[in-house]
Amino acid sequence: MPDPNPPPTSPARLLKGAAVLFAILGVSFLVWVVDTWLDHPETRASQFGFEAPLWPALGGFVLLAIVAVGTLFWRAAKRVETGEDLFGQRHRRRASDWEENGEA
């Protein structure tokens, strides 16, 4: 059973803190994008001969990144809270594992 009061530096709390910090930084950047869009709506991006408005694409990308990375960190925190070792299934977790197989 997981500890109901984990220490302040538990891995789950650190992962949740990373999710929140990334979300705050991402939303701050998204606010800047919207503010810049309002100041310079004429800015366009061009690639391969095609032009499109820059700000909606940039804002959408930032929003997608916030959701993806925040979800990744939050799900990892939930898995750690349930007691899962996120690195338990990795191959060659130690340098000695490399040496045993003659790959050193």
DABEL-V9768 format. One record per pair of residues at least 12 apart in sequence whose C-alpha atoms are under 10 Angstrom apart, sorted by the first residue. I is the first residue (numbers start at 1). J is the second residue. Records with the same first field share a line. If there is no record, write none. Layout:
BEGIN
I=J, J
END
This chain:
BEGIN
1=81, 82, 83
2=80, 81, 82, 83
3=81, 82, 83
4=81
6=81
10=77, 80, 81
11=76, 77, 80, 81
12=73, 74, 75, 76, 77, 78, 79, 80, 81, 82, 83
13=74, 77, 78, 80, 81
14=73, 77
15=70, 72, 73, 74, 75, 76, 77, 78, 80
16=70, 71, 72, 73, 74, 75, 76, 77, 78
17=70, 73, 74, 77
18=69, 70, 73, 74, 77
19=66, 67, 69, 70, 71, 72, 73, 74, 75, 76, 77
20=66, 70, 73, 74
21=70
22=65, 66, 67, 69, 70, 73
23=63, 65, 66, 67, 69, 70, 71
24=66
25=66
26=62, 63, 64, 65, 66, 67, 70
27=59, 62, 63, 66
29=59, 62, 63
30=55, 58, 59, 60, 61, 62, 63, 66
31=59
32=59
33=54, 55, 56, 58, 59, 62
34=55, 56, 58, 59
35=55
36=55
37=53, 54, 55, 56, 59
38=55
40=55
41=53, 54, 55, 56
42=54, 55
43=55
45=57
END
